[in-house]
Amino acid sequence: MYGSRGPGAKASVAVAGAVLLLAGCFSSGDDGEKEKPSAKVSQQPKENDPYWVNPDGNAAEQLATYVEDEKSDNAELIRKIAEQPTGEWITPENAEAEARGFTEAAAKADRDALLVVYNIPHRDCGNFSGGGAADGNAYRGFIDQVAAGIGDRPATVILEPDAVLHIVDGCTPQEFHEERYDLIKGAVEKLKSLKNTKVYVDAGNAGWGKSDDISEPLKLAGVEQADGFSVNVSNFYTTEDSMKYGKELSAKVGNKPFVIDTSRNGNGPYTEGDPKENWCNPPGRALGEEPTTDTGDDLVDAYLWVKRPGESDGTCKGGPKAGQWWPEYALELAKASK
């Protein structure tokens, strides 16, 4: 309803040897002629972007394909995505192995892993990203696996996009509310027990309602024990509006800092279609601010690309299943960005 997450995309785990430095978009041969663009991707400078770029991600693979096919223009557009760190959405079937693989690869590159935990029971109210753990015990086991995989390695975890919001807006039935609070709070406690893990509980977006409505539910979900909260995950609201919403909410939850998903908010939200469907693969959107911890605001810990640009919101507007790579949409996001 508010932006399908789609954790089902292929979760590739990079090894240290795959973390390569990019010498430049183009290289010159001995004869001075311009050669085809490089397919290699690099890490961003650590001082203002400490998060790991996955050299085996969907965008990186698409970049390599375009280079091989000598589609230079498309390659340079996709490079805008491939060379930025994006969230790794942990799949329940391989939770421990993925968490370990991503954090090990990030640590070897001297970066922090950015992970998304998205497996709450009754997830997404049965919409495009419906599913989640079978019950509370299964979810607790899943969190234990994620924690075991992370270990002492540096990681930032975005915890359960929309889960608290869907309690507040009535999308999640009343009988599941108490358990959901307990599960999210337990996940915060488990993940925060790790040596180098930061946790941000998701808090919806600037367009859904008022910060007054979600502040107490966030407290019940353990936000005060977390490092902060996240806003605009998989959505399109502008950074300015997201910052305003986040600051209003922060004042109600102990002045907690927050992070903003800027992956696709460069042109703001889509307003021309059916409001109930504007979140799903809207046309004309653009990449937003690049990921950074240098936000210029003490309350905003980072701009992040939590949603991986180019992955579908669901089977709407011609898109594939939620979380599947959609190169045409990725190109449009890159073309429209500044």
Buried (B, 14 or more C-beta within 10 A) or exposed (E): BBBBBBBBBEBBBBEEEBBEEBEEEEEEEEEEEEEBBBBBBBBBEEEEBBBBBBBBBBBBBBBBBBBEEEBBEBBBBBBBBBBBBBBBBBBBEBBBBBBBBBBBBBBBBEBBBBBBBBBBBBBBBEBBBEBBBEEBEEBBEBBBBBBEBBBEBBBBBBBBBBBBBBBBBEBBEEEBBEBBBBBBBBBBBBBBEBEBBBBBBBBBBBBBBEBEBBBEBBBBBBBBEBBBBBBBBBBBBBBEBBBBBBBBBBEBBEEBBBBBBBBBBBBBBBEEEEEEBBBBBBEEBBBBBBBBBEBEEEBBBBBBBBBBBBBBBBBBBEBBBBBBBBBEBBBBBBEBBE
